[in-house]
Amino acid sequence: MNKHAFRVGSLVLACSVLLPLQVQAKVTAEQAAQLGNQLTPFGADPKGDAAQGIPEWSGKLAAPAGYAGPGSFHVDPFAGEKPLRVIDAQNMAADAEHLSPGVQALLKAYPQTFKVPVYPSHRTAGAPERVYANTRKNALQATLAEGGNGLANAYGGIPFPIPADGREAIWNHIARWQGDYINEVATTAQVDTQGGFSIIRERIRLLSNYYDPSKDASSLNNLLYFFDSELLPPSREAGRKLLVRETIDQVAEPRSAWVYSPGQRRVRRAPTLAYDTPSDGILADDTDMFNGATDRYDWKLLGKQALLVPYHNYAMEQPGLALEKLVKPGHLNPDFTRWEMHRVWVVEATLRPGQRHVHAKRRFYLDEDSWYALMVENSDARGELWHVNLAFTKNAYDVPTITPVNIVYHDLIAHSYTVIGLRNNEKAPREFQLTPPPASYWTPANLRRTGTQ
């Protein structure tokens, strides 16, 4: 990559002095005062870049006419826009500076079919004021836990809006704002080289502990969120349930997980669900683009870059869209995708000596406005690019939050892929406004009780 490609902000340079991991993070009061002024409340540069096609940050997106409210599918506020251009394998050289190596690899792997439709950019990512307020507090008091594997004195907002290094930046993704409670029914499709696919349909619930308005940094008890899922028809194992208590520092306290098996009618502790354990066509720590423990890698913050990334992908979630129209050999149908120019933080993770993982090097592209990892590139032990993961996002403007519509995990060697989050044939989209179950729901005992009903 061109040595001038990365545009590193002065704040990053000022904070890049190597310090012990457990004392990194706090910034000066003067730096923190820039949040919401010279910087957005999440630490992004609010200024646009007309030469790159990047607008100023607005931080908001009004619900368009026709939106029926929470519980209904989002109406595309940009449905009237047309692509500025469409990038393919034949003309990609003209945009190479703004195409990540992973996207270029997909264009080359599928030269006749993979395309990047480029639309006007909109910087709509925003969050409730309470999340902004907590982010300002975190900037002054949050630190990495001993060894950098968790958070201390952080709660309810982005932990490190002015990151000092790559580990802090990836924690911003892990602990980013994505709503208080998520409830959805969605389908995962595992797609073979010919475009045939098998599906897994499930109900998913996620309740954030980190963003619980009744908590604070001292009462999190090392718990990030609660998660449960239930396989639904036509899944072959319909009725199987999974309960997860996701810890923050997973080196000090690994996540706890339990499985209810309808055939055995009992609950048991789940086997290890971490790192590179295979899970329904992807790896455990690929879920949500990256999750879990950070200890097996050395993390480096490479700076900022203007790239074409998936953004505002409302079209691929339209109700009634047949899976066969969206799911194609090698990748999703590009006619339903939308790409925009945005600035991203680039974070590189290199496997530490003595540690084991099938991905020896990983590169993450974090949206500067939301801290979501929009794209991830994973290389094997030989240094060959292997898995390219893309999060096709939208703005859930009723929350608001940037949230994935579909996440696609491409295997460049097998020429297959897995796509999660297919909701086109469901009655409702991902929902954020429902009342969450009480604390007693998120227990193995309740898993056993509800599994036998």
Legacy VTK file of the C-alpha trace (Angstrom):
# vtk DataFile Version 3.0
C-alpha trace
ASCII
DATASET POLYDATA
POINTS 453 float
0.000 0.000 0.000
1.169 3.531 -0.820
3.187 4.884 2.084
1.243 8.140 1.863
-2.158 6.426 1.955
-2.655 6.735 5.704
-3.606 10.113 7.092
-2.762 10.009 10.769
-4.348 12.666 12.967
-2.178 14.838 15.182
-3.957 13.559 18.279
-2.903 10.009 17.493
0.695 11.104 17.031
0.571 12.997 20.299
-0.751 9.947 22.132
1.464 7.332 20.497
4.187 7.202 23.148
4.568 3.611 24.315
3.270 3.200 27.856
2.345 0.176 29.967
-0.998 -1.148 28.758
-2.744 -0.759 32.084
-2.117 3.027 32.242
-2.749 3.981 28.628
-5.903 5.727 27.533
-6.658 8.760 29.675
-6.355 11.974 27.728
-5.936 15.492 29.029
-8.904 17.668 29.885
-7.913 19.897 26.968
-8.046 16.981 24.549
-11.345 15.698 25.970
-12.834 19.187 25.561
-12.469 18.767 21.799
-15.232 16.133 21.830
-18.378 17.747 20.505
-16.360 20.759 19.308
-13.287 20.251 17.120
-14.168 16.558 17.124
-17.522 14.792 17.002
-18.788 13.351 20.323
-17.237 10.008 19.287
-13.888 11.542 18.351
-14.221 11.762 14.559
-13.182 14.688 12.404
-16.438 16.554 11.696
-14.991 18.315 8.670
-15.645 17.025 5.203
-13.211 16.528 2.366
-14.719 17.687 -0.892
-11.818 16.328 -2.925
-12.498 12.845 -1.563
-16.276 13.142 -1.719
-16.640 13.072 2.077
-19.248 15.480 3.520
-19.286 17.168 6.904
-20.639 15.080 9.772
-24.339 15.626 10.402
-24.822 13.014 13.126
-28.498 12.579 12.366
-30.905 11.113 9.868
-34.606 11.936 9.913
-37.085 9.126 9.337
-38.379 9.506 5.780
-42.023 9.689 4.757
-43.648 6.288 4.767
-41.764 4.902 7.757
-44.350 3.302 10.042
-42.249 3.514 13.201
-40.375 1.062 15.449
-41.083 -2.549 14.606
-41.447 -1.886 10.886
-38.820 -2.134 8.187
-36.831 1.036 7.662
-37.696 3.072 4.605
-34.653 3.963 2.506
-34.131 7.736 2.815
-31.790 7.658 -0.185
-33.897 5.525 -2.507
-33.921 8.241 -5.169
-30.147 8.399 -5.483
-28.321 6.774 -8.381
-24.745 5.444 -8.415
-22.084 8.002 -9.260
-20.148 5.183 -10.916
-19.841 1.414 -10.747
-16.392 -0.073 -10.144
-15.560 -3.476 -11.605
-12.438 -5.529 -12.322
-11.894 -3.757 -15.616
-11.920 -0.154 -14.337
-10.795 -0.633 -10.707
-7.336 0.862 -11.279
-8.814 4.362 -11.359
-10.108 3.928 -7.778
-7.334 1.707 -6.392
-6.313 4.319 -3.800
-9.754 4.078 -2.210
-10.258 0.320 -2.444
-8.973 -1.847 0.393
-6.827 -4.874 -0.543
-9.742 -7.126 0.388
-12.194 -5.374 -1.926
-9.621 -5.429 -4.724
-9.173 -9.161 -4.130
-12.931 -9.724 -4.462
-13.010 -7.758 -7.713
-10.204 -9.919 -9.077
-11.692 -13.179 -7.773
-15.055 -12.507 -9.432
-14.148 -10.260 -12.394
-17.453 -10.703 -14.201
-19.861 -10.337 -11.301
-18.470 -8.490 -8.240
-19.036 -4.743 -8.477
-18.841 -1.702 -6.223
-21.703 0.756 -6.908
-20.499 4.114 -5.548
-23.180 6.452 -4.194
-23.043 9.939 -2.652
-21.731 9.809 0.913
-23.769 10.765 3.984
-22.288 10.972 7.489
-25.433 10.289 9.516
-24.028 8.207 12.390
-25.305 9.436 15.734
-26.280 8.315 19.225
-28.422 9.484 22.154
-27.078 12.322 24.271
-26.548 10.033 27.280
-24.099 7.971 25.192
-22.235 11.132 24.195
-22.083 12.252 27.826
-20.678 8.914 28.946
-18.136 9.008 26.122
-16.841 12.353 27.404
-16.463 10.839 30.879
-14.718 7.785 29.479
-12.189 9.963 27.649
-11.002 11.288 31.001
-11.145 8.153 33.136
-11.249 4.930 31.074
-8.193 2.718 30.900
-7.331 -0.699 29.605
-7.303 -3.455 32.203
-4.052 -5.151 33.107
-2.585 -6.635 29.944
-5.011 -4.690 27.770
-7.609 -7.471 27.773
-10.480 -5.523 29.271
-11.734 -2.111 30.342
-11.537 -0.210 33.603
-13.564 2.880 34.554
-15.509 2.750 31.281
-19.278 2.648 30.922
-22.116 3.522 28.598
-20.147 5.129 25.769
-17.153 4.767 23.491
-14.278 3.877 25.853
-11.464 5.668 24.006
-12.822 8.327 21.629
-9.261 9.629 21.205
-7.401 6.303 20.922
-3.721 5.984 21.676
-3.149 2.637 20.006
-4.722 -0.246 18.133
-5.927 -2.094 21.196
-7.896 0.904 22.374
-9.353 1.320 18.900
-10.561 -2.292 18.683
-12.139 -1.928 22.123
-14.097 1.009 20.713
-15.568 -1.427 18.191
-16.255 -4.146 20.774
-17.974 -1.725 23.181
-19.548 0.571 20.572
-23.110 1.871 20.826
-25.553 -0.494 19.088
-28.673 0.034 21.151
-29.743 -1.139 24.602
-31.652 -4.233 23.488
-31.862 -6.095 20.175
-34.534 -8.641 19.231
-34.733 -10.198 15.784
-35.474 -13.248 13.694
-32.931 -13.683 10.920
-31.471 -16.291 8.615
-27.871 -17.302 7.998
-27.027 -18.755 4.585
-23.919 -20.833 3.910
-23.291 -20.495 0.187
-21.279 -22.957 -1.928
-19.216 -22.216 -5.027
-22.221 -22.656 -7.334
-24.459 -20.332 -5.335
-26.471 -23.063 -3.652
-27.074 -22.503 0.024
-28.271 -24.054 3.248
-29.969 -21.884 5.840
-30.103 -21.508 9.599
-33.022 -19.445 10.911
-32.996 -18.229 14.502
-34.378 -15.748 16.988
-31.687 -13.638 18.611
-31.815 -11.385 21.649
-28.979 -9.222 22.976
-29.260 -7.095 26.109
-26.416 -4.698 26.836
-25.140 -4.522 30.389
-22.482 -1.970 29.465
-25.149 0.498 28.251
-27.744 -0.274 30.952
-28.956 3.181 32.141
-29.237 1.879 35.704
-25.549 0.876 35.865
-22.234 2.686 36.077
-18.583 1.717 35.640
-18.378 0.305 39.171
-21.414 -1.983 38.834
-20.770 -3.763 35.530
-19.265 -6.797 37.277
-17.095 -7.506 34.197
-20.216 -8.174 32.109
-20.625 -6.675 28.638
-23.962 -8.165 27.532
-26.399 -11.088 27.662
-27.162 -13.000 24.469
-29.475 -15.833 23.584
-30.604 -17.542 20.408
-33.088 -20.229 19.431
-33.033 -22.164 16.180
-36.361 -21.965 14.348
-37.943 -23.997 11.535
-36.840 -24.931 8.939
-33.492 -25.296 10.728
-32.645 -28.950 11.216
-32.046 -28.480 14.947
-35.079 -26.285 15.585
-35.566 -25.773 19.317
-31.872 -25.716 20.199
-31.118 -22.722 22.406
-27.925 -20.950 23.362
-27.388 -18.578 26.287
-24.216 -16.472 26.596
-23.006 -14.166 29.338
-20.371 -12.081 27.560
-17.623 -10.864 29.871
-15.475 -7.807 29.239
-12.079 -9.184 30.283
-12.265 -12.716 28.892
-8.743 -13.583 29.958
-9.613 -12.973 33.602
-13.078 -14.537 33.200
-13.998 -16.364 29.973
-17.508 -15.968 28.602
-20.061 -18.405 29.982
-22.325 -20.272 27.588
-25.036 -22.913 27.940
-26.899 -24.965 25.324
-30.357 -26.486 25.547
-30.757 -29.555 23.315
-34.410 -30.441 22.605
-33.525 -34.058 21.815
-31.925 -34.551 25.228
-34.213 -32.037 26.958
-31.409 -30.783 29.144
-29.037 -27.842 29.537
-25.279 -28.262 29.464
-22.299 -25.953 29.455
-21.320 -25.154 25.894
-17.868 -26.079 24.651
-15.357 -23.306 24.091
-16.884 -20.564 21.954
-13.880 -18.319 21.406
-11.035 -17.391 19.096
-11.009 -19.577 15.954
-13.575 -22.158 17.035
-15.791 -22.848 13.975
-19.396 -21.722 14.448
-22.066 -22.033 11.725
-19.772 -21.277 8.797
-17.588 -18.642 10.465
-15.129 -18.450 13.352
-16.276 -17.579 16.865
-14.369 -14.296 17.051
-15.551 -13.254 13.567
-19.067 -12.755 14.919
-19.939 -9.033 14.837
-16.742 -8.598 12.746
-14.679 -9.111 15.929
-15.587 -10.038 19.474
-14.094 -11.585 22.567
-10.564 -11.672 23.930
-7.813 -9.557 22.375
-4.849 -11.300 24.007
-3.592 -13.451 21.118
-2.640 -10.477 18.950
-0.429 -7.432 18.981
-2.522 -4.466 17.887
-1.266 -1.512 15.872
-3.129 1.660 14.936
-2.029 2.500 11.402
-3.978 5.750 11.068
-6.917 7.003 9.046
-7.723 6.436 5.397
-10.480 7.506 3.006
-12.003 4.338 1.562
-15.093 3.118 -0.211
-17.045 1.110 2.358
-20.526 -0.471 2.623
-22.906 2.138 4.052
-26.673 2.845 4.119
-27.605 -0.541 2.658
-31.387 -0.335 3.013
-32.095 -1.862 -0.405
-30.868 -5.348 0.479
-33.290 -5.565 3.431
-36.443 -4.746 1.496
-39.330 -7.013 2.589
-40.197 -9.827 0.251
-36.895 -9.809 -1.629
-36.310 -13.452 -2.587
-33.064 -14.881 -1.240
-32.291 -16.225 -4.697
-32.186 -12.656 -6.029
-29.770 -11.509 -3.322
-27.603 -14.592 -2.721
-25.416 -15.273 -5.767
-22.306 -17.405 -6.421
-19.271 -15.894 -4.707
-20.977 -12.836 -3.193
-24.241 -10.978 -2.733
-25.921 -9.437 -5.767
-24.141 -6.059 -6.155
-27.318 -4.502 -7.566
-28.623 -4.374 -3.988
-25.436 -3.011 -2.370
-24.412 0.563 -1.691
-20.869 1.860 -1.150
-19.855 5.333 0.028
-16.602 7.186 0.677
-15.857 7.473 4.392
-12.806 7.885 6.594
-11.889 4.799 8.578
-9.377 3.996 11.279
-7.109 1.162 10.133
-6.062 -1.320 12.821
-3.715 -4.238 12.219
-3.539 -7.296 14.467
-0.541 -9.639 14.265
-0.535 -13.027 15.982
1.766 -12.938 18.975
4.681 -15.378 19.239
3.593 -18.610 20.904
-0.114 -17.976 20.284
-2.326 -20.003 17.937
-5.021 -18.824 15.541
-5.777 -19.679 11.911
-5.630 -15.951 11.125
-2.017 -14.863 11.503
-2.729 -11.256 10.544
-5.938 -9.255 10.520
-6.743 -5.761 9.331
-9.810 -3.872 10.543
-11.392 -0.796 8.982
-13.326 1.069 11.692
-15.848 3.723 10.706
-14.582 6.977 12.245
-18.146 8.101 12.990
-19.506 4.964 14.717
-16.408 2.814 15.468
-18.023 -0.165 13.727
-15.654 -2.475 11.818
-17.086 -2.121 8.318
-14.493 -4.381 6.672
-12.012 -6.982 7.933
-9.219 -8.779 6.075
-7.744 -11.987 7.472
-4.528 -13.640 6.273
-3.220 -17.149 6.912
0.178 -18.203 8.277
1.729 -17.832 4.798
0.614 -14.223 4.630
-2.010 -14.988 1.974
-5.296 -13.109 2.128
-7.924 -15.682 3.047
-11.146 -14.274 4.482
-12.637 -10.891 3.560
-15.555 -9.835 5.736
-17.930 -6.993 4.826
-20.608 -5.429 7.041
-23.358 -3.927 4.898
-24.733 -1.348 7.299
-27.607 1.081 7.637
-28.613 3.811 10.058
-31.412 2.604 12.334
-32.622 6.183 12.600
-35.268 5.432 15.215
-32.561 4.514 17.775
-30.231 5.953 16.328
-27.292 3.643 15.636
-25.277 2.266 12.751
-26.249 -1.403 12.536
-25.535 -4.237 10.095
-28.129 -5.359 7.587
-26.075 -8.309 6.358
-22.545 -9.373 7.270
-20.788 -11.413 4.597
-17.773 -13.650 5.266
-15.986 -14.447 1.975
-13.552 -17.354 1.689
-11.200 -16.448 -1.171
-9.651 -19.925 -1.265
-12.822 -22.034 -1.224
-14.813 -19.446 -3.247
-17.690 -19.830 -0.802
-19.187 -17.458 1.737
-21.539 -17.131 4.692
-24.055 -14.307 5.038
-25.873 -13.542 8.266
-28.796 -11.221 8.993
-31.192 -12.118 6.178
-34.600 -10.768 7.272
-36.373 -10.136 3.955
-38.963 -12.841 4.514
-39.631 -12.038 8.161
-42.555 -10.035 9.531
-40.301 -7.543 11.315
-36.723 -6.284 11.012
-34.169 -6.131 13.782
-36.070 -4.406 16.607
-34.562 -2.080 19.211
-37.527 -0.616 21.064
-39.059 -3.682 22.727
-39.008 -4.093 26.508
-36.226 -6.563 27.372
-36.803 -9.646 29.511
-35.972 -9.326 33.229
-32.684 -10.408 34.762
-34.174 -13.806 35.694
-34.560 -14.598 31.993
-30.796 -14.691 31.356
-30.066 -17.769 33.476
-29.397 -21.459 32.775
-32.400 -22.320 34.947
-34.699 -20.269 32.730
-33.112 -21.788 29.645
-34.050 -25.202 30.967
-37.565 -24.077 31.892
-38.380 -22.410 28.572
-36.754 -25.228 26.615
-39.180 -27.785 27.984
-42.313 -25.747 27.226
LINES 1 454
453 0 1 2 3 4 5 6 7 8 9 10 11 12 13 14 15 16 17 18 19 20 21 22 23 24 25 26 27 28 29 30 31 32 33 34 35 36 37 38 39 40 41 42 43 44 45 46 47 48 49 50 51 52 53 54 55 56 57 58 59 60 61 62 63 64 65 66 67 68 69 70 71 72 73 74 75 76 77 78 79 80 81 82 83 84 85 86 87 88 89 90 91 92 93 94 95 96 97 98 99 100 101 102 103 104 105 106 107 108 109 110 111 112 113 114 115 116 117 118 119 120 121 122 123 124 125 126 127 128 129 130 131 132 133 134 135 136 137 138 139 140 141 142 143 144 145 146 147 148 149 150 151 152 153 154 155 156 157 158 159 160 161 162 163 164 165 166 167 168 169 170 171 172 173 174 175 176 177 178 179 180 181 182 183 184 185 186 187 188 189 190 191 192 193 194 195 196 197 198 199 200 201 202 203 204 205 206 207 208 209 210 211 212 213 214 215 216 217 218 219 220 221 222 223 224 225 226 227 228 229 230 231 232 233 234 235 236 237 238 239 240 241 242 243 244 245 246 247 248 249 250 251 252 253 254 255 256 257 258 259 260 261 262 263 264 265 266 267 268 269 270 271 272 273 274 275 276 277 278 279 280 281 282 283 284 285 286 287 288 289 290 291 292 293 294 295 296 297 298 299 300 301 302 303 304 305 306 307 308 309 310 311 312 313 314 315 316 317 318 319 320 321 322 323 324 325 326 327 328 329 330 331 332 333 334 335 336 337 338 339 340 341 342 343 344 345 346 347 348 349 350 351 352 353 354 355 356 357 358 359 360 361 362 363 364 365 366 367 368 369 370 371 372 373 374 375 376 377 378 379 380 381 382 383 384 385 386 387 388 389 390 391 392 393 394 395 396 397 398 399 400 401 402 403 404 405 406 407 408 409 410 411 412 413 414 415 416 417 418 419 420 421 422 423 424 425 426 427 428 429 430 431 432 433 434 435 436 437 438 439 440 441 442 443 444 445 446 447 448 449 450 451 452
